[in-house]
């Protein structure tokens, strides 16, 4: 009996077809700095522009989408997952003041479905293009025996740059600084293990009148990027916090000094109805909701109170003053 790679569950031809389906989308993200991308052993990025900076600092981050991929797979929706991973990573380096340069993706599955794989990577490429990032390279892995049939995972790495003098958070945070909240597009990429438990057995395609859409639409809305909204205004910002896993309780203290706390006024914005549905159906305490989820606020900016109103007026979308800094012990107080 003659064995082959295909007989072990790995189909090289399927991998080649996936690359063929996605390559135009990937190439559409290239700019003049990309010297070698898809098909190369390593992506090449011309970094000579960094010479024009006074003190360039590279910022890198790696992340995944978590168990949102199981929800996406259960309803056969894949492209939004590509947006999720890119935008999550963009936001994570934005909070330190960086603009993204390039992105690398990793897609792994039990058995390669070229159309499914290409759909995810096309979503990645679309999100990269929206924020002017090159999708410099990636890896597609077929791993029978590691993943169950039909399951997949996606992760990504981003590299960005900023001037050292513009690093966030700034050292001049003070009691009385205001906290601005920017709306989220949904649960983003966090809390999905709890969400899946809450809605276990539910019809995800059913339309809930209070949501104005199906449960699947609400839960799988792509994680939004805050780069285009916030980057032009970073000179007015003292600190940013991306509300990912850990919600308000865990993420805001990450940018506070030891002598300051944050007070969040819970009635200062309209919490979208999805969160009430999750809380009631799951019988979840309010504190736990704000410790796990973003509750409709995906990014917070801490600013001097004297410029908060001007900053809000100059931004391209609605923002909410959701709290302020007080003397304290690096904690979040919900009021």
Secondary structure, 3 states (H helix, E strand, C coil): CCCCCHHHCCCHHHHHHHHHHHHHHHHCCCCCCEEECCCCCCCEECCHHHHHCCCEEEEEEEEECCCHHHHHHHHCCCHHHHHHHHHHHHHHHHCCCCEEEEEEEEEEECCCCHHHHHHHHHHHHHHHHHCCCEEEEEEEEECECCECCCCEEEEEEEEEEEEHHHCCCCCCCCCCCEEEEEECCCCCCCCHHHHHHHCCCCCCCCEECCCCEEHHHHHCCCCCCCHHHHHHHHHHCCEEEECCCCHHHHHHHHHCCCCEEEEECCCCCCCCHHHHHHHHHHCCCHHHHHHHCCCCEEEEEEECCCCHHHHHHHCCCCEEEEEEEEECCCCEEEC
